[in-house]
């Protein structure tokens, strides 16, 4: 494949993935409004999947994204994030990420 076609294809895929992320957020909000736990779970899984694939298309490995997430969780814990104070959600997610 000629280089200019490959660059155009890569750019098109990135734009498509960006619209997928927005679409999954929209579907999540609709599922929350409707109270469908099945659709909420499906939308969240799709959003996470699209985010990982978008990161990969942007040149980031899945491990790099995981490491950035763990770093962000540490930062939130250190800064006393409310979800950590109230529910220990930050610690729970950090532990989950480390056990993978």
N, C-alpha and C positions, 0 to 999 in steps of 0.2 A: 504494500500500500504506500503511495506517495506520502511524504512527510506532511505536506499541507493538509491532505485529507485526514491523516491520523490526528493532527492537532485539532482540526474542526470537529472530528468525531468525539475526541476527548472533551472538548468544550461543550458539545451538545449533551453528552452524558452527564456532565456536572450540572448543567442547567436543568436537565430532566430530574436528577436526584434532588435538587433544591425544591422543585415543585412537588416531588413525592413527600418530602419532609413537611411542607406546608399542608399538603393534603391529609397526611396522617394526623397532624395537629387538629385540623378541622374535624376529621372523623372522631378523634378522641373527644373533642368538645361536644359533638352531637351525641356520642355514646353516653357521656356523663349526664347530659341533659335528659336523655331517655332513661337513664338508670340501668343500662344493660351492662352487667359486669363482664359478660363474655366479650362484648364488643369493645369495652374499655381495655381489657387485657390484650385483645387482638390489635387494637390501635397502638397501645404502648409498645408491644413487641415489634410492630411494623416501624414505628418511629425510631426505636433503638437500632433496628436492623438497617434502616436507611441512613441513619447517622453514621454508623460504622462504615458502611459502604462508601458514603460520601467522603468520609475522612480518608479512606484508602485511595479513592480516585484523586484526592488532593495531595497524595504523596505521603500520607501518614500510615504507619502500620497499626494493626489492631492493638499490638502491645504498647506502642507509643500512646495511643488514645487511652488505654487502660491506665498507664502510668500517669498521664495528665489528670485523669479522673481521681486517682488516689491522691495525687498532690493537692488537688482542689479540695478533696474531703479533709485532708490534714489541715489545710488553711482554714476551712470553715470551723473545724473543731477548735483550733487555736484562737480564732476570733470570737468564739462563743455564739455560734449560730443558734437561733431560736429552736430550730427543729432538733438540734442536739440537746439543748437544755431541757426541752419539754418531753421529747420522746426517744432520744439517743439514736435517731435515724441515721445520722452521719456516721457514727461508730459502727452501727449494724451494717451499713453498706460498705464501709471500708473493710470490715472483717470479711464480708462476703467476697469482695474483690480479691482480697489476699488469699483466700482459700481456693480460688479457682485454679 
